[in-house]
Amino acid sequence: MGLAIFALLAYVAEAFPVGSNLAPANSSSSGETPSTDTIFESTNTEVDLKAIPFKEPGTIKLIVLDPGHGGKDYGAIGASGLNEKDVTLKVAKELQISLRRALGAKVLLTRDTDTYLTLSERTTFANKEKADIFISIHANASTRRAAKGIETYFLSYEASDNEARKVAAFENEVVKLEGKTHGAPTSEIEAILWDLTKSNAHHESSRLAESIHNPLVKALRGENRGVKQAPFYVLMGATMPAILLEVGFISNRKEERALARKKTHAKIADAVTDGMLRFEEVLNKASGLVKLK
């Protein structure tokens, strides 16, 4: 199965080329990052997670947050020079604190610095830690500068629509930096993805996406682009409920400005936390658990 998944990832890179309406990802062979200090609002010093008041964890005990891109993989870059990889890391750190406070769960990040990780390393980390939830955080992009709004994704062997297919292709583009060139027959790919999407984790991913999407749209007052499905590489290896958030369009000047603000990061964190609490209630009801007041 490991070799099949390896072949699958490379094949989909060719099967779903980057769409023409997506802004190009940027990378650097040196791994150096252009400064975004003048774009981001000033932020406070790092919060000591151990200092956060302890709350007894509920059904969800361990969450892995994945700040998309990093290091030589910049992700999308906005008109003002804002890097997707920087936005996702700041949002993830804010969300880590919020989830820890509200759920009492242990919350880990796949990266807490500007570090490059392969897509498989991200879910491998979550699987190794035996996470209950995996959330990959991203910012969307399009050559249509008016494009805006929020999308939430879960894994599928077939994209919901053409737009979803293009978004997945853009986010999967990092595979080229990993140097994977192997291919696999279409029938084999479909069989692997079909097995993955038949799992219980996949069904729970759909519930998780629905639980988080609506609070996120409401909090950001953004255009509701819906909960969608697509073959994102970063979700394929997860053995737990896993979703990918597109928290706004970095290619849209207005949304780029918002994504640079700490206030927006806090709104995203609060909304996702609200959604996680709702999802935990769904799990409790499904398992017959009743919370004591």
C-alpha positions in Angstrom: 0.0 0.0 0.0 2.9 2.4 0.8 4.3 2.1 -2.7 0.8 2.5 -4.2 0.2 5.7 -2.3 3.6 7.0 -3.4 2.7 6.3 -7.0 -0.7 7.8 -6.5 0.6 11.1 -5.4 2.9 11.5 -8.4 0.2 10.4 -10.8 -2.4 12.9 -9.6 0.2 15.7 -10.1 0.1 14.9 -13.8 -3.6 14.1 -13.9 -4.6 17.4 -12.3 -2.3 20.1 -13.7 -2.5 23.5 -12.1 -5.6 25.4 -13.4 -5.1 28.6 -15.4 -7.2 30.6 -13.0 -4.9 30.0 -10.0 -2.1 32.3 -9.0 1.3 30.5 -9.2 3.0 29.1 -6.1 6.4 30.6 -5.4 9.4 28.7 -4.2 13.1 29.3 -3.6 15.9 26.7 -3.9 17.7 28.5 -1.1 14.7 28.3 1.2 15.0 32.0 2.1 11.8 33.9 2.6 11.1 37.5 1.6 10.4 39.6 4.7 6.7 40.2 5.5 7.3 42.3 8.6 5.8 45.4 7.0 2.7 43.5 5.9 1.7 41.8 9.1 0.5 43.7 12.1 2.8 43.5 15.1 2.1 40.4 17.3 2.7 39.6 20.9 5.5 37.3 22.1 4.9 33.6 22.0 2.3 32.2 24.5 3.5 29.6 26.9 1.0 26.7 26.3 1.7 25.3 29.8 0.4 28.6 31.3 -3.1 28.1 29.7 -5.6 27.1 32.4 -6.1 23.4 32.3 -9.5 21.9 31.2 -10.2 18.2 31.4 -10.2 16.9 27.8 -13.4 15.4 26.4 -13.8 13.0 23.5 -11.2 14.8 21.4 -7.9 14.5 23.2 -5.3 15.3 20.5 -5.5 17.6 17.5 -2.8 18.2 14.9 -2.8 21.5 13.0 -0.9 21.7 9.8 0.1 25.2 8.7 0.3 24.8 4.9 3.5 25.3 2.9 6.7 26.6 4.6 10.4 27.0 3.9 11.1 26.9 0.2 7.4 26.4 -0.5 5.9 29.9 -0.2 2.4 28.9 -1.3 0.4 31.7 -2.9 1.7 35.3 -2.7 -0.7 38.2 -2.5 -0.4 41.5 -4.5 1.2 43.2 -1.5 3.7 40.4 -1.0 2.0 38.5 1.7 3.1 34.8 1.7 0.5 32.1 2.3 3.1 30.1 4.4 3.3 33.0 6.9 -0.5 33.4 7.2 -1.1 29.7 7.8 1.6 29.6 10.5 0.2 32.6 12.4 -3.4 31.3 12.2 -2.3 27.8 13.4 -0.5 29.3 16.4 -3.6 31.3 17.3 -5.8 28.3 16.8 -3.5 26.1 18.9 -4.1 28.4 22.0 -7.8 28.7 21.4 -8.4 24.9 21.1 -6.2 24.2 24.1 -8.3 26.5 26.2 -11.7 25.4 25.0 -11.3 21.7 24.6 -8.5 20.8 27.0 -7.0 18.8 24.2 -3.4 18.5 23.4 -2.8 20.5 20.2 0.4 19.9 18.1 1.6 21.7 15.0 3.3 19.9 12.1 5.7 22.9 12.0 6.0 25.9 14.4 8.7 27.7 12.3 9.3 28.5 8.7 10.2 24.9 7.8 9.7 22.9 4.6 7.8 19.6 5.0 6.7 17.2 2.4 3.0 16.5 2.2 3.4 12.9 3.4 5.5 14.0 6.4 2.5 16.1 7.7 0.0 13.2 7.9 2.8 10.8 9.0 3.3 13.0 12.0 -0.4 13.1 12.8 -0.7 9.3 12.5 2.4 8.7 14.6 1.0 11.0 17.3 -2.3 9.1 17.1 -4.2 12.3 16.6 -8.0 12.4 16.8 -8.3 15.3 14.3 -6.1 16.7 11.5 -6.7 20.2 10.1 -4.6 21.6 7.3 -4.7 25.4 7.0 -4.4 27.3 3.7 -5.2 30.5 1.9 -6.8 30.4 -1.5 -5.6 32.1 -4.7 -6.9 33.0 -8.2 -5.9 35.1 -11.2 -9.4 36.4 -10.9 -8.7 39.2 -8.4 -12.4 39.5 -7.5 -12.5 35.9 -6.3 -13.2 35.7 -2.6 -14.7 33.6 0.2 -14.2 30.6 2.4 -14.0 26.9 1.4 -13.7 23.8 3.5 -12.5 20.5 2.0 -12.4 16.8 2.9 -10.9 14.0 0.9 -12.5 12.5 -2.2 -11.1 10.5 -5.1 -13.2 12.9 -7.3 -13.4 16.7 -7.0 -16.8 18.3 -6.3 -16.5 20.6 -9.3 -13.9 22.1 -11.6 -13.0 24.9 -9.2 -12.3 22.3 -6.4 -10.2 20.3 -8.9 -8.1 23.4 -9.6 -7.6 24.3 -5.9 -6.4 20.8 -5.2 -4.0 20.9 -8.1 -2.6 24.2 -6.9 -2.1 22.9 -3.3 -0.7 19.6 -4.7 1.9 21.5 -6.8 4.4 21.1 -4.0 4.9 17.5 -5.0 7.2 18.8 -7.8 9.5 20.2 -5.1 9.7 16.7 -3.6 11.0 15.2 -6.9 8.4 12.5 -7.2 8.1 11.3 -10.8 6.5 7.9 -10.7 3.1 7.2 -12.1 0.3 4.7 -11.6 -2.5 3.3 -13.7 -5.8 5.2 -13.3 -7.7 2.1 -12.2 -5.2 1.6 -9.4 -5.5 5.2 -8.2 -9.2 5.0 -8.2 -9.1 1.8 -6.2 -6.8 3.3 -3.6 -8.8 6.5 -3.2 -12.1 4.5 -3.1 -10.7 2.5 -0.2 -9.7 5.6 1.6 -13.0 7.3 1.1 -15.0 4.3 2.4 -13.3 4.5 5.8 -15.0 5.7 8.9 -12.5 8.5 9.2 -13.7 9.8 5.8 -17.3 9.9 6.9 -16.3 11.8 10.1 -14.3 14.2 8.0 -17.5 15.2 6.2 -19.1 15.9 9.5 -16.1 17.8 10.8 -16.0 20.0 7.7 -19.7 20.9 8.0 -19.3 21.7 11.7 -16.4 24.1 11.2 -17.4 25.7 7.8 -20.5 27.6 8.9 -19.0 29.2 12.0 -16.0 30.2 9.9 -18.1 31.9 7.2 -20.1 33.7 9.8 -17.2 34.9 11.8 -15.3 36.3 8.7 -18.5 37.5 7.0 -17.0 36.0 3.9 -18.6 34.6 0.8 -19.8 31.0 1.5 -18.1 28.9 -1.3 -19.2 25.7 0.4 -18.0 22.4 1.8 -16.3 20.5 -1.0 -14.4 17.4 -1.9 -11.2 17.0 -3.7 -8.1 14.7 -4.0 -5.7 16.7 -1.7 -2.4 14.8 -1.2 -2.0 16.2 2.3 -5.3 14.5 3.4 -4.7 11.1 1.7 -2.5 9.6 4.4 -4.6 10.6 7.4 -6.1 7.8 9.4 -8.3 10.2 11.4 -11.0 12.8 10.5 -9.1 15.3 8.3 -10.1 18.5 6.6 -8.4 21.4 4.7 -9.4 25.0 5.3 -9.1 27.7 2.7 -9.6 30.8 5.0 -9.7 33.4 2.3 -8.2 34.6 -1.0 -4.7 36.0 -0.6 -5.0 37.1 -4.2 -7.9 39.4 -3.3 -6.5 42.7 -2.1 -9.2 43.2 0.6 -8.9 39.6 1.9 -5.1 39.8 1.7 -5.2 42.8 4.0 -7.5 41.0 6.4 -5.3 37.9 6.4 -2.4 40.0 7.5 -4.2 41.1 10.7 -3.9 39.4 14.0 -7.6 40.3 14.6 -8.5 38.1 11.6 -6.3 35.2 12.9 -8.2 35.4 16.2 -11.6 35.4 14.5 -10.5 32.3 12.5 -9.3 30.6 15.6 -12.5 31.3 17.6 -14.7 30.1 14.7 -12.8 26.9 14.2 -12.8 26.3 17.9 -16.6 26.8 17.9 -16.9 24.3 15.1 -14.7 21.8 17.0 -16.9 22.0 20.0 -19.9 21.4 17.8 -18.2 18.4 16.3 -17.3 17.0 19.7 -21.0 17.2 20.6 -21.8 15.2 17.4 -19.3 12.6 18.4 -20.7 12.4 21.9 -24.3 11.9 20.6 -23.1 9.3 18.2 -21.4 7.3 20.9 -24.2 7.9 23.5 -22.0 10.0 25.7 -23.7 12.7 27.8 -21.8 15.6 29.2 -22.3 16.3 32.9 -23.1 19.9 33.8 
